[in-house]
Amino acid sequence: MSGGFEADSQPGVAAAVATAETQPAADKGTIDLRPLFAPRSIAVVGASSRGGIARTVRDNLVVMGSGTRCYFVNPRYDELHGQPCYPSLDALPERPDTVLVALNPLRAAAAVEEAALAGVPSVIVPGGGVVEGGEAAAAMQREVREIALRHGTALLGPNCMGMVDLTTNAATYIGDINPWLPRGGVAGIAQSGSVTDAFIHSGSRIGFSRIIGCGSEVVLDTCDFLAYCLDDPETTAIILFLEGFKRPERFLALADHALAIGKPIMVVKVGRSPQAQAAAIAHSGSLAGEERATDAALAATGVIRCADLDELLETAELVAGCRRMGRRVGRGRTGVVTVSTGEASLIADLAPRTGVDLPPVPDAARDRLLATLPTLGYIGNPLDPWGAAEPQAAYAAAFDAFAESGAYDVLAIVHDFPYRSLPGEIETAQEVTDELLRVTADRPDLLPVYISLTSGEPPAETKVHLDAAGGVPILRGTVEAFTAIAAVARWEARHEARSHAGAPRRMGWTTLAADRTAWGPDVRWALPSTAPTALPERESLALMAGAGIRVTHLRAVADTGAAVAAARELGGEIALKLDAIGLAHKSDSGAVRLLLSGDRQVAAAADELLALGRRLSADGVTIRGLLVEPMAPPGLELIVGLARDPGFGPLVMVGLGGVLAEVLDDVVLRLAPVTAEEAGAMLGELRGARLLDGVRGRPPADRAALAEIIVAVARLGAERPDIVAIDLNPVISGPEGTLAVDALVVTT
């Protein structure tokens, strides 16, 4: 693991970050979050006998055995729920560290103002329906935000459930807290109250350092809480449930820092937003899409994206288990031993969905198994040795063979949780599990994992047994468990790569990650409201050539005669196109003619195109003449492009198909800029990657040359914030070279 913040050394995006407009921060500077998460005392303003918030908040502290003092404030009561009730904050025996507003959210501004004037450092505004409450609610949120920023108040909410901090044994949570909630190193942050509750009531699977419900994030947001958790030595991993990114570039900077210091971030991201209209002018924009852009951005910073809450929690348990045992998933090569041939077959069927690597049993291990268990009918991975000998002997032989083969990083026993601790089932589970624990005890390079293909709580006996062995991870669900192993293996590889790189992908991320103001600088990637401009092909190709990309040779001519003369000079078959301003996709308008040879063919095609141009002129297209280009040599057609996401900035894309790219929809995205190694990996991730190597007698494409084009396009997008989108379509790669045949650049 590497710690600290590295110096920026990467050119390109630095200018955008360095010149980013700064939002107003609190007059007192950085807002201190410690009173919010470690309050010595709290006051519930608006405590009432009718509502349950005050009693719940107080009782939660009692259940936790917390030393945090809880006061009730409401001038209508002298006593409430068996304790004194005070008329105002000024009447309290002490100034509280936190005020929790238990009033109608539309009255929250007055309460926040009173707390701020009393010097209370943190305020929580819970309540539901605030965002959907119309203009009145919007006005309240604006007013609350202004008050908090003016006074430097750490404001959580509105529209949140509060927080639970197990490192300080404090809580300001308006729902019931699970008294059996384990303490550990995972922080949970959710933009949904119900998901916050799901974390709190997730059973024994993971231990939490703290759980935070973000609410509407009018002041403090996910980035502030994420930064706090990254700074916290007792937090070793973070799980997130996000509906959107308020400050996406800051989020990426913090995620990159988390990757560098070895704290995994896992996220379920929901919600969709329309793709920016400007980017959709180019094929790259429509192919990128909001979901693919999010995937690419999160992957670039090592964030593990999970499909649902089950997958999120199982991945967190695996990460926490690795920390407990001081072991790694490594390359994720997993050897699986089951107690059922049917379950072994199920795992084998589902494994491709999860991305887990289940290497075959090596020959030496196979021979050893047959020597020890000669009646074993089938030897494979997963392996079911049940019945080949007495359970202890059979599972000892299986795990010994797997462990000594050197083919695996993870060894898993698959045994469903015994229901209600049935003694016979508990005994069987422990008997087969003990062999896994024995064989991995002195092998720190092997991670033992217990997997139940069905969900539910493990029996107490099983959990105690595995905890005594160092905290062996317990995973539930076939897909969830094996997806988690694959995901953590990818994260470990990215962590190593990030540590080796020594610097973030984008300059400026170090500054953003280190900043702790509640509303600090962030990159404004959002596209301007003015309509974008599509550069004509001639100018687009010239821009690409200037960026070091090999492009097709072209001649710009004014009329049919000049086109015929240019074709003669070029020789061979030629392509003829309209040279037009305002015509982004010429093929869609019939403004391209291919495979032309001889004066008569060229002249006829030129006359047709010029006639088409006169018709298009009525629609506002400016016709400058014709473009004469030699036909590209044969090869594989691809698209290389750039899309500028409003939140995450420039993303580079490569896909198969050329003009059929959108139909094939086989594309891979990365956050720009990229290295040559990353560009090569993008090509390998295409579903049709085998086409690059040549099939059915076709010649292979030049992967290195294609990678150079991807790197150049990404670099151009990172250095030129005025470029909204780039399409190089098609890029043709074959034995005679790789070149961009057509180009479209969209600028603002």
N, C-alpha and C positions, 0 to 999 in steps of 0.2 A: 504494500500500500504506500502511496505517496501522499503527503499532506501539504498544507499551505497553498498559496496562490502563486502560479507561475507567471513570469513576465510575458507580455504579449510580444510575439515576433512575426506574426503572419500578416502580410499586407492584404489589401482588398477591402474587406468590409469595415475596416477600422474607421474610415471617414464617416460612414453612416452612423456608427455608434458614438464617435467622438463629438459629432455635431448634433446629436439628438437633442430635441427640445426637452427641457426639464419641466415637469409638472411642479406646482407649488408644494413645498414640504412644510411641515410644522415649523412655526417660528422658533421653537426651542430646539430645533435640530432633530436628531434621531429619536424616534419614539421608543421608549423602553417597554419591552414586553414582559419583563420579569414580574411586575405586580399583577399582570393578568394571569400568569401561570403559577405564581407562588404567592397568592394573597395571604397575608396574615389575618385579615378580616374582610368580610364582604357585607354589603347592605342591600337588602331587597327592597327597592323603592316601589310602593304601590302594593305591598303585602296585604292580602285580603283573606277573609274567612271563606269567601265564595270561590276564589281561584285556588288551585293547588300548587302553584309555582313555589311560593315561599316555603311551605311545609316540605315539598320535595327537595328543594335545594338544601335546606337544613338537614333533613333526614339522610340525604346522601352523604353529607359530611360525617354524620354519626356512624353510618354503616361502614365508611372507610376508616373510621378511627382517626379522623383528621383533627389536627390542632387548629384549623382555621375557624375563627369565630364568625358567627352569622347573626346579623342584626336585621330586624324588621322595621320599616319606615312607612307610616301612614297616619296622618293626624286624626283619623276617625277612630283609632283604637288605642287603648292604654295597654292592653294585653292581647296576645294573639298566639294561638297554638301552644299555649302553656309557657310563653315567655314574654318579656316586656316588648312593647311596640312604641317607637319614638315618633314624634310629630315631624321631624325634619332631620336632614343630615347633620345640621349644626348641633342638634340635641344629643347626638350619639356620644358614647364615652370616648371614642377615638375616631380619627379619620380613617375610613376604610380604604383598603387598597383597590377594591373593586365595587362598583355599583351595578346591580342587575336590575333592569327596568321591567317591573311587572305591571305595566300599564298598557292601555290601548296603544299600539305602535304609533298611531297618529299623534299621540301626546308625548312621544319620546323626546322631542327636541327640548322641551322645557326641562325634563329630567336630566338630560345630558348637560345642558347649560348649568343647572344647579350643581351637578357633580363637578363639573370643570371649575366653576367658581370656588367650590369648597376645596379644590386641590386634589380631588380624587384622581389617581393616575390612569385608571382603566375603567371602562364601561362596557356592559354587555346589553344589547337590545335584542331580545328574542322575539317570538311572535310569528304567526303565519300569515300568508296572503299579502305581505307588504309589497312585493314586486308587482303583483297583479292588481294592486289597489287603485289604479288610476292616477290622475294628476296629483291628488292630495298626498298619496303615498310617495310619489316621486318628489314632491316638494319637501316632505318630511326628510327623505333621505338626503337631499341636497343640503338642507339646513343642518342636519345632524353631522354630516361630513364637514361642513364649514366650521362648525363649533369645535369639533374634535381636532381638526388641523390647526385651528387658531390657538388652541390651548395645549397641543401636544398630547392629547388623550389617546390611549390605546383603545380603540373602539372595535369590538367584535360584533358583527351583525350589520344591520338588523336581519330579522327573519332567520334566526339560528337556534340551535339547541344548547349552545354553550360549550364548555370544555371540561375534560377530566385530565388531570396531570398526576400520574402515579409516581413520578420522580420526586414530586414535592408533597404528594398525598393531599392534594387539594382538588376541588371541583366546584364549578358554577354551572351545573347541568340541570336542565329543567325536566328531564325524564328520569325514570328510575335507573340507577346504576347497578349493574350486575355485581353482587358482593363477591362473586368468585372470579372476577375479571383478573387474569394473571398479569403480573408485572413483568416486563421484558424490555427489549430494545427496539420495538417497532412503533413508530409514530403513525397514527391514522389521521388523515385530513380529508374532509368531505364537504362538497358544495351542496349536499342534500342532507336534510335533517333525518330522514328515514335511514339513510345509509350510515350516518353517524351512529344511530341506534343499533344498526346491524353490526357495526364494529364492536360496540359495547356488549352486545349479547351474542357474540360469535363463539362462545363456549371456551374450551380450553386449548384451542389449536395454536394460538400465538399469544405471547405476552406483549403488552403495550407499555410504552413510556408515557405517551399522552394521546388523547383523541380530541380532535378539534372540529366543530361544525362551523364552517366559514360564513354561512348566510349570504347576504347580498353584497358583502365586501365593499362597503362604501368608503372605508379607510384602509383598514388592514385587509390583506387579501392572501390568497394561497402562497404567493411568493414570500410574503413576510413570515408566514408560519413555517414554510419550507426552510427558509434561511435560519430561523430560530432552531429548528430541529437539526439542521446540519451543523450548527455551532455547538449543539448539546452533546457532550461526550457519552451520555447515557443512551442516546438514540443511535442505533446502528443501521437502521433501514426505515424507509417511509413508504406507506401505501396511500394512494390518492384516489378519490372519486371525483372526477371533474366533468362539469357541463360546458366549460369554456375556459379560455385563457385571457385574463384581464391584461396581463403584461407578458405576452408570449416570449419576447426576446429575453427578458429577465428570467423567465422560467427556464429557458434553454441554457442560459448562463449558469444558473444555480444547479441544473441537472448535470451540466458538464463538470462543475466543481464536485458534485456528489460522486460522479464517476471517477474523478481523479483521486479522491480521498477514500474511495472504497465503500461508500454507503449506497446500496442499491435503492432505486426508486421504482416502484411498481404502480401502475395506474390503470383504472378503468375510465375511459373517456367516452362520454355519450354526447348526443346532440349534434345536429348538423346545421351548417350555415350555407347560404348560396355562394357559389364561387363568384369571385369578382368578375363583373361583365367585361372589363378591359382585357383580362387574361384569356377569356374565352374566344377572343378574335382568332387566336392561334390555336392549332391543334393541341399544342403542349398544354394550354390552359385547361381545355376540356378533358384531356387525358389525365392530368394531374388530379384534379378533384380535391375537395376539402379533406376527405378521409385519407387519401393517399399522401397528401401533404403532411397531415398530422403524423401518420406512420413514419414518414421519412424524417421529420423533425425529431420525433421521440427517439428513433433508432440512432440518429446521429449523436445523441447525448447519452446513450446507454440506458434510456428509460425502458423498462419492461412493460409493454402494453398487454393487458389481460382482457379477455373477452367478457368476463362477468365477475361477480363477487366471489363465487366459489373458486374460480381460477386465481383471483387476486389473493385470497386468504391462503390457499394451498401454496402458492409461490412464496408468500411471506413466511409461512411455516418452514419451508425448505431453507430459505435464506437464514431464518433465525436458528434453525437446527445446525446449519453449517457453522454459524458463529458459536453456538454452544459447544460444539465438538472440536472447534478449531480446525475444521477440514473444508475441503473444496469439492465442488462437483467436477472440476477439471474439464475435460473435453466432453463430459456427459455420456461417455460410453457406458451403457447400463446393462448389467447382467441380472436377469429376473428369474427367481425361483418361486414356483407356485405350489399349491396343494391340490390343483385341479387342472386336468388337461383342457377342459372346456374354457376355464378362465385364461389359461395360457394362449389358447387360440383366439379368444376375445382380445387379449392384449396385442397379439400379433396383427390382428385385423385393424385395430384402432391406432396402432403406433404411427402409421404414416400421417395421420391427421395431426399428431402432436409434435412432429419434428424430432422425436427422441431417436437416438442412435442405439439400436440393439444389435451389436456385432454378433456374427455367428460364433459358435463354440469352436475354438481352435482345435486342430487335429490332436495335439498332445493332450489337451484337456479331455477331448472325446475318448481317447484311448484310456486315459486314467479312469474315467467314469465307467467305461465298459469293464475294466479290470476289477473295479470295486463293486459295481452293480451290474452283473452280467445279464440280468433279466430286464434291464431298462429297455423299454420298447422303442422310444424315440428320444434322440438327443438333439436339442435345439435351444435357442434362446428366444422366448422363455422356455424354461425347463420344468417339468413336473416329475419329481422322483418319487412321489407318493406310491407306496406299495412295492417298490423295488427292494426294500429291506425294512427293518424296523425304523420308525421315523427318525430317531436320533442318528442312526448310522447312515440312512439315505441322505439326509440333509447335510450331515457333516461332509459326506463325499461330494455332494453337489457344490457346496460353498467352497470347500478346499480346492476343487478343480478350477472353479471360476476365479478364485482369488489368486492362485498361483500362475494362472495363464498370462497375466499381464495385459489382457485384452480389455479390461474394464476399469472404469473410474468409480462407478457406483454399483453397489450390490443391493438388490431389493428382495425382501421376502414379501410375498403377496398372500395375505390371509385376512378374510373379512372379519370385522369386529364381532366377537361373541355377544349375543344379545343378553342383556341383563346379567352379565358375568356368570353365565352357565359354567359350572366348575369343569366339566369335561372339555368344553371348548377352550376355556382359559388355559388349561393344562396343555392341550395340543398346540395352541398358538405360542405359548412360551417355549415348548420343547423345540419347535422348528426355528423359532426366533433365536434361541440361545446359540444355535450353530452359526447363525449370521454374526452375532455379537462376538463369539469366540474367534472366528476367523478374521475379523476386522480389528480386533482389539489392539493388536500390535502392528497394524498396517495403516499408518496415518495417511497413506496415499489412496485409501479406499474409504468411501463414504457409505455407511450402512443406512438403509431407509426401510421403514415399515409402511406398506401400502395396503389399504383396504379398498377394494374396487367399489364398494358401496359407501355412501356418506353416513353421517351420524357421529355421535360421540364415542370415542374409544372407551372401553371399560376401564375403571380406575386401576385395576390390577395390571393391565397392559401398559398404561401410561407410566405408572410407578416403576415398572420393570425397565422400560426404555429410558426413563429419566435417570435411573440408577446407573445406566450404561453410558452416561455422559450427555443425555438429552438427544437420543436418536430421533431424527425427524419422523413424524407420523403424517402420512398423506392420505387423502380420501378422494375417491373417484378415479376411474381409469384415465379418462381424458385429462382431467385436471392435474393428476399426479405426474403423469409423464410429460405433459406440456410444461409443467413447472421445472422439471429436470432439464429439458431442452432449453428453456428460457434462461435459467440461471447459468447454464454452460455458456450461452452466448454472451451473457453479461460479464462473466469472468474473462472471456476473451477480449471484450471491448475494454474492460478495466485495465488489462495488461497493455493493450495497444495505446490507451490514453496515457498511462504512466510512461510508456516508452516515448510517446510523442513529446511530452513535457510542456505542451502549450495547447490552448483550446483551438477549435476549428476556426472560430472567428475572433479577430482582434476586438477588444472591447468587452468580451465576456468576463474577463478577469475583473475589470472594474465594476461591471454590473453585479457580479456574484459577491463582491466584497461590500457593496453599498448596503447600508442598513436603514436608510430613511424609509419612512412608511410609504412615500409616494415619490420615488426617486426617478432618475433619468431612464428612459427606455427608447428603443428604436421605433420610429414611426414608419412602418412599412406600408401603411394603408395607401391605397392608390388614390390619386387625385380625382376630383369629381369631373374634371374636363375629359372630353372624349380622347382616347388614345389615337395615335397615328401609326398606320402600317406603312413602313418604308417600302418602296417598290423593290422588285427583285434585284435590279441593277445595283442600287445602293446597299441593299441587304448583303449581297454577295461581296461587295467591296469591303463592308465592315467586317465580315467574317475573314476575308483574306488578310485584312490588317491585323486580325487577332491570331494569325498564324495557321489558319485552317485552309487546306487545299480545296479550291472551288473550281467549278467548271469554267472553261474559257468561253467568253461570249462577245458578240459584236452587236452594238446598238446601231440600227439603221432606220432611215426615215420612210422608205417606200419599197415597193415590190422590186424595182430594179436593183436597188442597193442590197436587198436581201438575196437576190440571185447571185450577185457578184460576191457577197460575203460567203455564201455557201460554196461557190467554186473555190475560193481561197482556202477554206477549211478542209474541203475534200471529204469524201465518205458521206455517210448518212448524217443528217442534221436534224435538230429540233428547232421549231419555230414557235415563238410566243409573242403575245402582245406585250409591249412595253407600256405599262399603264400605271397611273397614280390613282389609288383608291380601289384597286382590284386585288384583294388579299389572296384569294385562292383561284388562280386562273383555270385550273382543271375543271372546277365546278361550273365555270361559265363557258366551257368549250373554247378557251382562249389558248390552247396548246395543240400543236401538230407534231407528231413524232415520226421517225424513220423515213424522212424525206430524202430523196436523191434525184439528181438531174434538174435541169433548169425548169422544165414544164411542171414537175411536181412542186418545186419550191415556189414558183410564181403563182400557181393556182392556190396553194395554201396561204401565201401572203395576201392575195386578193381577198380570200375568205375572211382572214383574220382582221384585215383593215376594215372590211364591211361590218364585221361584228363590232369592231371598235367604235364605228360611227353610231351604231345602235346603243352601245353602252354609254356613249357620251351623254345621251339624254338622261341617264340616271346619275349623272354627276361624276362619272369616271373620266379622268384626263388621259387621253391617248397620246403618247409621245412617239410611237412608231413600233418597231419590231425588234425582238432579240433573236439573234441567230447563234445557236450553240451546237457544238459537235455532240452526237449521241455518246453517252457515257459507255465505257466498256462494260461487259457483263459482270454481274456480281450480285451479292445479297443486298436487298433494299432494307434500310433502317430509317428511323427517325431519331434525331438528336435534338433536344429542345430545352428551353428554359421557361419556367413559369414563376411569376413573383406572387407569392402568397401574401395577403394583407397582414397576416399575423407573423409568419415565420420567415418572410423574405424570399430570396431567390432559391429555387430548387431546380436541379438539373435532371433531365430525363433521357432515357434511351429506350427504344422499343423496336419491334419488328414490324415489317409490313409496308413501309413507305406510304403511299397514298391510301393503303388499306389499314393503316395503323389504328384508327379508331374502331374499325370493325374487329380486328384481331384483339385489340385491348390487351396486348402483351407488353407492358412497360414496367420499368423500374425507376424509382426516384431516389435522389439523395439531396440533402441540404447542401447548398453551395457555400464555399468552394469545396472541391474534392481533390484527392491525390490520384496519381496514376493507378496505384494499387486498388483504391476504392472504385475507380472507373472500370477496371478490369473485373472486379467482383460484381459490378452491376450487370455486365454482359453475361456472366455466369449464372445470374439469378433469373434471367429470362426463361419463360416456360419453353420457348423454342430455341434454347441456347445451342442445341445440337446442330442447328442449321449453320451456325458460325463455323463449325468444323468441316462442313461439306457433307452432303448426303446424296445418295443415288448418282454418284459420279460428278456432282457439282463441286467446284473448287471451294476451298475454305476462305473465309473472310480474314482480314488482317486485324486481329484483336488489338494489337499494340497501337496501330494507327487509329482505330476507333476510339480507344481509350484516350489518346491524345486529343481527339476532337471533343470528347466529353469534358476533359479537363479544361480545354480552352473556352468552351461555352460557359462552364460554371464560373471560371475566372472572370469572364467578361460580365456576366450577370452580377457577380459580387462587386466588381469595380465600377459598374455603371448603374447607379440607382434609377436613371431615367429609362432604362430598358425594362419594359413590362414583360415581354415574351420574345422567345426566339424559336423558330422552326427551321431546322435543316431537314428538308423532307422532299425527296429521299436523299439519304447518304448511301452511296453505293460502294461496296467493298468487295474486291476480288483480286485475281492474280495480277492485274495491271495497276493496282493501287486503290486508294480509298479517297473519295472526294464528295463534297456536297454539290449536288446537282441543282438544287433549288433552295432558296432561303427566304424567310420572312422575319423581319425584325419589327416589333411593335414598341414604340417609344411614347413618352409623354412630353 
